[in-house]
Amino acid sequence: MVKNLELNKSDTEKKTISPAEVKKAVVAGTFGNIMEWYDWAIYGYFAPILGQLFFPASDPLASLLLSFAVFAVGFIIRPLGALFFGPYSDRVGRKKALSLAVILMGISTFVMGILPTYEQIGILAPILLVIARLVQGLSAGGEWGNGTTFIVEYAPESKRGFYGSWQQFSTGMGLLVGSVVATVFTSIFSLEELSAWAWRIPFLLGIIVGIIGFYLRMRIDETPKYKQIAEDTNLSKKPLLDALKYHPKEFFIAIGFTIHWTASYYLLLTYMPTYVSKVVKLPMSLALLCNVIVIFFFVSLVPVMGWLSDRFGRKPLLISSTIGFALLSYPLFSIMEHSGFAVILLFQMLLSVFEAAYSGPGPAAIAEVFPTNVRASALSVGYNIAVAAFGGTAPFISTYLISVTGENTSPTYYVIACAIISMLVLFRIKETYKEPLK
């Protein structure tokens, strides 16, 4: 039944889907994801200011830790979002799940922009901030897995790596847009103006983000793979339970596969501005400028890596990424600790090459593990469990390790451990780039 389900009608599907339809689907999926991750990233980049406004403390480090703890809360709740959106997508369709996710993200981000601070309403302020982050987490829990499923199912069989990479490209673009906004705001506004009112503007834009994303996604059609199993009445009534029952090994592979991906991603692309400004003592505006350049470089490489994976396989690129982070993280951080802007930028760009080597083939590789009728559920939950445990906590753990050990390079211990775990998983999985989707 579910275990043996194979959808080998790709030849028929290719005849009925025009390249224009595929491009339209990819644009809708990726644009909505850009908007989602813009909303998500803004909190990370304004964490130092939010820490002072919502978690005032005599020790600035304590405020920052509390702010990153709330950042982690949004990740911790993501598996619950995946538990809802994944099965919802497998039962009623990718389109409806993605449309609901983006509107929730837009509303919750807008609410964060109108929240009163601790000075205005006391303890209620951080409570409301946590609630808004919880809603963001629910939305994000439904976004990535369903978006990846949607794009990979639409992709031509020989180009799943390339098309799937645009999902991760759009995630990086969302972070890039958020980073650009943060850089512009920290450059044109003083710290006093940012703390007083200017920090709210990027969050208030969230409602526009939600409306645009919702409009685009409601205009796209359901994926051919999903429509096929719906027509054949092969939809699972309990997709998550079926995934755990018939595909337990693949479910745990998804978790192990994601550990390195998420830890390195959020350390390199979200935490680094805080690390460079607070630890290396570079001005915040320069730290953010460095981050903008690095993310732009990174997202430019992601589709290239996806394209390469369609020709040479997913595993060579994925494994090279884990090896690169395991070997280079510590020495590069050691040098950056005593370096200026140019060296820091160069080394972050070097690490971003290895990050792109994972992010390019990653969406297709993880989607290819599961059959269509449980793909969104299994992929969303497995991926988001790893992100919650190892990605969202990365900024908090990094800050905590530095405070406890007194070593500015201590965050690399965490990254190296995560890279080794995923490397061991990768050596045991099957190469799938030449096989049809299950």
PEWOTA-V286725 format. One record per backbone hydrogen bond with DSSP energy under -0.5 kcal/mol. CO is the residue of the C=O (numbers start at 1). NH is the residue of the N-H. If there is no record, write none. Layout:
CO/NH ; CO/NH
This chain:
2/5 ; 6/8 ; 9/13 ; 10/14 ; 11/15 ; 12/16 ; 13/16 ; 13/17 ; 16/18 ; 18/22 ; 19/23 ; 20/24 ; 21/25 ; 22/26 ; 23/27 ; 24/28 ; 25/29 ; 26/30 ; 27/31 ; 28/32 ; 29/33 ; 30/34 ; 31/35 ; 32/36 ; 33/37 ; 34/38 ; 35/39 ; 36/40 ; 37/41 ; 38/42 ; 39/43 ; 40/44 ; 41/45 ; 42/46 ; 44/47 ; 46/50 ; 47/51 ; 48/52 ; 49/53 ; 50/54 ; 50/55 ; 51/55 ; 53/118 ; 53/119 ; 58/60 ; 59/62 ; 59/63 ; 60/64 ; 61/65 ; 62/66 ; 63/67 ; 64/68 ; 65/69 ; 66/70 ; 67/71 ; 68/72 ; 69/73 ; 70/74 ; 71/75 ; 72/75 ; 72/76 ; 73/77 ; 75/78 ; 75/79 ; 77/80 ; 77/81 ; 78/82 ; 79/83 ; 80/84 ; 81/85 ; 82/86 ; 84/88 ; 85/89 ; 86/90 ; 87/91 ; 88/92 ; 88/93 ; 89/93 ; 93/97 ; 94/98 ; 95/99 ; 96/100 ; 97/101 ; 98/102 ; 99/103 ; 100/104 ; 101/105 ; 102/106 ; 103/107 ; 104/108 ; 105/109 ; 106/110 ; 107/111 ; 108/112 ; 109/113 ; 110/114 ; 111/114 ; 111/115 ; 112/115 ; 117/120 ; 117/121 ; 118/122 ; 121/124 ; 122/125 ; 122/126 ; 123/127 ; 124/128 ; 125/129 ; 126/130 ; 127/131 ; 128/132 ; 129/133 ; 130/134 ; 131/135 ; 132/136 ; 133/137 ; 134/138 ; 135/139 ; 136/140 ; 137/141 ; 138/142 ; 139/142 ; 139/143 ; 140/144 ; 142/146 ; 143/147 ; 144/148 ; 145/149 ; 146/150 ; 147/151 ; 148/152 ; 149/153 ; 150/154 ; 151/155 ; 156/159 ; 157/160 ; 159/163 ; 160/164 ; 161/165 ; 162/166 ; 163/166 ; 164/167 ; 164/168 ; 165/169 ; 166/170 ; 167/171 ; 168/172 ; 169/173 ; 170/174 ; 171/175 ; 172/176 ; 173/177 ; 174/178 ; 175/179 ; 176/180 ; 177/181 ; 178/182 ; 179/183 ; 180/184 ; 181/185 ; 182/186 ; 183/187 ; 184/188 ; 185/189 ; 190/194 ; 191/195 ; 192/196 ; 193/197 ; 193/198 ; 194/199 ; 197/200 ; 198/201 ; 198/202 ; 199/203 ; 200/203 ; 200/204 ; 201/205 ; 203/206 ; 204/207 ; 205/208 ; 205/209 ; 206/210 ; 207/211 ; 208/212 ; 209/213 ; 210/214 ; 211/215 ; 212/216 ; 213/217 ; 214/218 ; 215/219 ; 216/219 ; 217/220 ; 223/227 ; 224/228 ; 225/229 ; 226/230 ; 227/231 ; 228/232 ; 229/234 ; 230/233 ; 238/242 ; 239/243 ; 240/244 ; 241/245 ; 242/246 ; 243/247 ; 247/251 ; 248/252 ; 249/253 ; 250/254 ; 251/255 ; 252/256 ; 253/257 ; 254/258 ; 255/259 ; 256/260 ; 257/261 ; 258/262 ; 259/263 ; 260/264 ; 261/265 ; 262/266 ; 263/267 ; 264/268 ; 265/269 ; 266/270 ; 266/271 ; 267/272 ; 271/274 ; 271/275 ; 272/276 ; 273/277 ; 274/278 ; 275/279 ; 275/280 ; 276/282 ; 283/287 ; 284/288 ; 285/289 ; 286/290 ; 287/291 ; 288/292 ; 289/293 ; 290/294 ; 291/295 ; 292/296 ; 293/297 ; 294/298 ; 295/299 ; 296/300 ; 297/301 ; 298/301 ; 298/302 ; 299/303 ; 301/305 ; 302/306 ; 303/307 ; 304/308 ; 305/309 ; 306/310 ; 307/310 ; 307/311 ; 308/311 ; 308/312 ; 309/313 ; 313/317 ; 314/318 ; 315/319 ; 316/320 ; 317/321 ; 318/322 ; 319/323 ; 320/324 ; 321/325 ; 322/326 ; 323/327 ; 324/328 ; 325/329 ; 328/332 ; 329/333 ; 330/334 ; 331/335 ; 332/336 ; 333/337 ; 335/338 ; 336/339 ; 340/344 ; 341/345 ; 342/346 ; 343/347 ; 344/348 ; 345/349 ; 346/350 ; 347/351 ; 348/352 ; 349/353 ; 350/353 ; 350/354 ; 351/355 ; 352/356 ; 353/357 ; 354/358 ; 355/358 ; 355/359 ; 356/360 ; 358/362 ; 359/363 ; 361/365 ; 362/366 ; 363/367 ; 364/368 ; 366/369 ; 367/370 ; 371/374 ; 371/375 ; 372/375 ; 372/376 ; 374/378 ; 375/379 ; 376/380 ; 377/381 ; 378/382 ; 379/383 ; 380/384 ; 381/385 ; 382/386 ; 383/387 ; 384/388 ; 385/389 ; 386/390 ; 386/391 ; 387/391 ; 387/392 ; 391/394 ; 393/397 ; 394/398 ; 395/399 ; 396/400 ; 397/401 ; 398/402 ; 399/403 ; 400/404 ; 401/405 ; 402/406 ; 406/408 ; 407/410 ; 409/412 ; 410/413 ; 410/414 ; 411/415 ; 412/416 ; 413/417 ; 414/418 ; 415/419 ; 416/420 ; 417/421 ; 418/422 ; 419/423 ; 420/424 ; 421/425 ; 422/426 ; 423/427 ; 425/428 ; 425/429 ; 426/429 ; 432/435
